[in-house]
């Protein structure tokens, strides 16, 4: 029969042959479909029909003894459909509470036969809900990962975004939202404050929310734009905004605030528990800046932009020179674990501590800098107080990290044949009005309030950033202070 289809005179019939295969081809097609299905699946899944935890081999064996496998027709299209349907997996997004069942607690046991206490109740309810929804396989991070195996744990943390992404459904369990709650209780749930729940919410294509009795909760409030939720894809675009999503979130283990972002940015980095949050975030930011060149990722606390702009007149030749100088700066980069930061630097001339009213872990300082308005900075660090009359040995700078978007450069996809950079005309003669206008718009932007970094120079010559409890928002005193804008490239530890 297959040979007749294969040798048929008309093209349509021969195409029909491609959908049908002989037994040996069928077995090979089944194996290929299974492999493709399990490539991006978790290493272990709960069989919600039997209540047993299964690795990949056990899942395949279960499939080969199933009715679906035995009833497969010799159609490659049906094989792909049956395999994909059988291995559909449901993932759970939740927050860890008390004693959660781990791998060794349920391995080689039937979940439904365990004593329903503590986290076992949640596990049993999840399996029951998955089964009722028509799915066979479920995954929970508590017991489907060997938490004692560092190699497996690291691989799992780097893969979890993909697992949630390829799952058929993600169930979000809100243990602190009772069934009597009014719609919108998700906004007040502790789940909405946890670091790991951000990628668990962004990655899946289908999500259902459940209250503490496993009845649906339909409202959501996550602080993430609805348009992003509809078509989110991991990557470096809008790095600062992605970092802001977790800026108010908490994690049980401090390093997880960084590790939970690996999938969102599409990066694979070593997981090193014990390195502390600052180092984990530092490694992530280094990767983000190195890949994207977006220095704004280093500054991820939001502030309200002021919309009123005061246009000031500035000598056009000075504006053009500054524009050309800034245009020649390359993208920021990391080298030898140090950030090469292009910036506009302002020398700090005075630091004075304000009186401490109560016992506080933070210190507030009045800060003055050449060319900038006076400001207050609150930090955990004790800063050396100094003034113009009593200068400090250790230099301090307030810097504006350089952002090339301020130049308004055209897209390379546009026709740039007639484009001339301000300050670099292709031949001697008067500067064209468009270049002058672009340079003047840059000056106006540089006169707006901006978010600054406070840097302290170290003995070796590099600089170290002084962390503050919120953005340091400052502004030049006079937008005509163009000649005093010191463009530098600093090495940041």
Residue pairs with C-beta under 8 A, 6 or more apart in sequence:
2 17
2 20
2 21
2 22
5 13
5 14
5 16
5 17
5 20
6 14
6 17
8 14
8 17
18 76
19 75
19 76
19 77
20 74
20 75
20 76
21 29
21 74
21 75
21 76
22 74
23 74
25 74
25 76
26 72
26 74
26 76
26 79
29 76
29 79
29 80
30 69
30 72
30 79
30 83
33 79
33 80
33 83
33 84
34 60
34 63
34 83
34 87
37 83
37 84
37 87
38 56
38 59
38 60
38 87
40 159
40 162
40 163
40 165
40 166
41 56
41 87
41 89
41 163
41 166
42 89
42 91
42 139
42 144
42 145
42 156
42 159
42 163
43 55
43 56
43 144
43 145
43 152
43 156
44 53
44 54
44 55
44 103
44 139
44 144
44 145
45 53
45 54
45 59
45 89
45 137
45 138
45 139
45 144
46 52
46 53
46 54
46 111
46 123
46 126
46 127
46 130
46 137
46 138
46 139
46 140
46 143
46 144
47 53
47 54
47 58
47 59
47 62
47 136
47 137
48 127
48 128
48 130
48 131
48 135
48 136
48 137
48 138
49 131
49 136
50 62
50 110
51 110
51 111
51 112
51 113
51 127
52 58
52 108
52 109
52 110
52 111
53 103
53 106
53 107
53 108
53 111
53 143
53 144
54 62
59 87
59 137
63 69
63 83
63 86
63 87
66 86
68 82
68 85
68 86
69 82
69 86
72 78
72 79
72 82
86 136
87 137
88 135
88 136
88 137
88 167
88 168
88 169
89 135
89 137
89 138
89 139
89 163
89 166
89 167
89 168
90 130
90 133
90 135
90 137
90 138
90 139
90 167
90 168
90 169
90 170
90 171
91 138
91 139
91 140
91 163
91 164
91 167
91 169
91 170
91 171
91 200
91 204
92 126
92 138
92 139
92 140
92 141
92 170
92 171
92 172
92 173
93 164
93 170
93 171
93 172
93 173
93 191
93 197
93 200
93 201
94 122
94 140
94 172
94 173
94 175
94 191
95 175
95 190
95 191
95 194
95 197
96 142
96 252
97 119
97 175
98 118
98 119
99 118
99 119
100 118
100 119
100 122
100 142
100 143
101 114
101 118
101 119
101 120
101 123
101 142
101 143
102 142
102 143
102 147
103 143
103 144
103 145
103 146
103 147
105 143
106 114
106 123
106 143
111 120
111 123
111 124
111 127
112 124
112 127
114 120
114 123
114 124
116 124
119 142
122 173
122 175
123 140
123 142
123 143
125 214
126 138
126 140
126 171
126 173
127 138
128 214
129 171
129 210
129 214
130 137
130 138
130 171
133 169
135 168
135 169
139 163
139 167
141 156
141 160
145 152
145 153
145 156
146 152
146 153
147 153
153 271
154 270
154 271
157 259
157 262
157 271
158 262
158 263
158 268
158 269
158 271
160 199
160 200
160 263
161 199
161 203
161 234
161 262
161 263
161 264
162 203
162 263
164 170
164 199
164 200
164 203
164 204
164 263
165 203
165 204
165 205
167 204
168 206
169 204
169 206
169 207
169 208
170 200
170 203
170 204
170 206
170 207
170 208
171 207
171 208
171 210
172 191
172 197
172 200
172 201
172 207
172 208
172 209
172 210
173 191
173 210
173 212
173 214
174 185
174 186
174 189
174 191
174 209
174 210
174 211
174 212
174 217
175 191
175 212
176 189
176 190
176 191
176 212
177 185
177 186
177 189
177 211
177 212
177 217
178 211
178 212
178 213
179 211
179 212
179 213
179 215
181 211
181 217
183 217
183 218
183 219
184 219
184 221
185 211
185 217
185 219
186 192
186 209
186 217
186 219
186 220
186 221
186 222
187 219
187 220
187 221
191 197
192 221
192 222
193 248
193 249
193 250
194 249
194 250
194 251
195 246
195 249
195 250
195 251
195 256
195 257
195 260
196 251
196 256
196 260
197 249
198 224
198 245
198 246
198 249
198 260
198 261
198 264
199 260
199 261
199 263
199 264
201 207
201 222
201 224
201 229
202 224
202 228
202 229
202 232
202 264
203 232
203 263
208 216
209 216
209 217
209 218
209 219
209 220
210 216
210 217
211 217
222 229
223 245
224 245
234 263
234 264
234 265
234 266
235 265
235 266
236 265
236 266
236 288
236 291
236 292
236 294
237 292
239 265
239 288
239 292
239 294
239 296
239 297
240 294
240 296
240 297
240 299
240 300
242 261
242 264
242 265
243 261
243 297
243 300
244 300
244 301
244 302
245 264
246 257
246 260
246 261
247 300
247 301
249 257
250 257
251 257
251 260
253 273
254 276
254 277
254 280
255 271
255 272
255 273
255 274
255 275
255 276
255 277
255 280
257 277
257 280
257 281
258 277
258 280
258 281
258 283
258 284
259 271
259 280
261 284
262 268
262 269
262 284
265 284
265 287
265 288
267 284
267 287
267 288
267 291
269 283
269 284
269 287
272 280
285 297
285 298
286 334
286 337
286 339
288 294
288 297
289 295
289 297
289 298
289 332
289 333
289 334
289 339
290 333
290 334
293 331
293 332
293 333
295 332
295 341
295 342
295 401
295 402
295 403
296 401
296 403
298 339
298 401
298 453
299 401
299 451
299 453
299 471
301 470
301 471
302 471
303 451
303 470
303 471
303 473
305 448
305 449
306 448
306 449
309 444
309 447
309 448
310 447
310 479
311 444
312 443
312 444
312 447
312 478
312 479
312 480
313 480
314 440
314 443
314 479
314 480
314 482
315 482
316 431
316 436
316 439
316 440
318 482
318 483
319 422
319 436
319 439
319 440
319 442
319 443
319 482
320 422
320 423
320 431
320 435
320 436
320 439
321 423
322 439
322 442
322 443
322 482
322 485
322 487
323 407
323 421
323 422
323 423
323 438
323 439
323 442
324 421
324 422
324 423
324 424
325 423
325 487
326 402
326 404
326 406
326 407
326 442
326 487
327 407
327 409
327 421
327 422
327 423
327 424
329 342
329 402
329 404
329 487
329 489
330 342
331 404
332 339
332 340
332 341
332 342
332 401
332 402
333 339
333 340
334 340
338 462
338 491
338 492
338 493
339 491
339 492
340 489
340 490
340 491
340 492
341 399
341 401
341 489
341 490
341 491
341 492
342 401
342 402
342 487
342 488
342 489
343 399
343 400
343 401
343 402
343 453
343 487
343 488
343 489
343 490
344 399
344 400
344 402
344 446
344 485
344 486
344 487
344 488
345 397
345 398
345 399
345 486
345 487
345 488
345 490
346 369
346 370
346 371
346 372
346 397
346 398
346 399
346 400
346 452
346 486
347 369
347 370
347 395
347 396
347 397
347 486
348 367
348 368
348 369
348 395
348 396
348 397
348 398
348 454
349 368
349 369
349 370
349 387
349 388
350 366
350 367
350 368
350 386
350 387
350 388
351 365
351 366
351 367
351 368
351 383
351 384
351 385
351 386
351 392
351 396
352 365
352 366
352 385
352 387
353 363
353 364
353 365
353 366
353 383
353 385
354 364
354 365
354 366
354 376
356 363
361 380
362 378
362 379
362 380
362 469
363 378
363 379
363 380
363 381
363 382
363 383
364 376
364 377
364 378
365 376
365 377
365 378
365 379
365 383
365 385
366 374
366 375
366 376
367 374
367 375
367 376
367 377
367 398
367 454
368 374
369 398
369 474
370 484
371 476
371 477
371 478
371 481
371 484
371 485
372 398
372 452
372 474
372 475
372 476
372 477
373 474
373 475
373 476
373 477
375 472
375 473
375 474
377 454
377 466
377 468
377 472
378 468
378 469
378 470
379 454
379 466
379 467
379 468
379 469
380 467
380 469
381 466
381 467
383 396
383 466
384 392
384 394
386 392
394 456
394 457
395 456
395 457
396 454
396 455
396 456
396 457
397 454
397 455
397 457
397 463
397 490
398 452
398 453
398 454
398 455
398 472
398 474
399 452
399 453
399 455
399 488
399 490
400 446
400 450
400 452
401 453
402 487
406 442
406 445
406 446
407 438
407 442
408 438
408 441
408 442
410 416
410 419
420 426
420 432
420 435
421 435
422 431
422 435
422 436
422 438
422 439
423 431
423 435
423 439
425 431
425 432
425 435
443 479
443 482
444 479
446 476
446 479
446 485
447 475
447 476
447 479
448 475
449 473
449 474
449 475
450 473
450 474
450 475
451 471
451 472
451 473
452 472
452 473
452 474
453 465
453 472
454 465
454 466
454 468
454 472
455 463
455 464
455 465
455 466
455 490
455 492
456 463
456 464
456 466
457 463
458 464
458 493
461 491
462 490
462 491
462 492
462 493
463 490
463 491
463 492
463 493
464 492
464 493
465 492
476 485
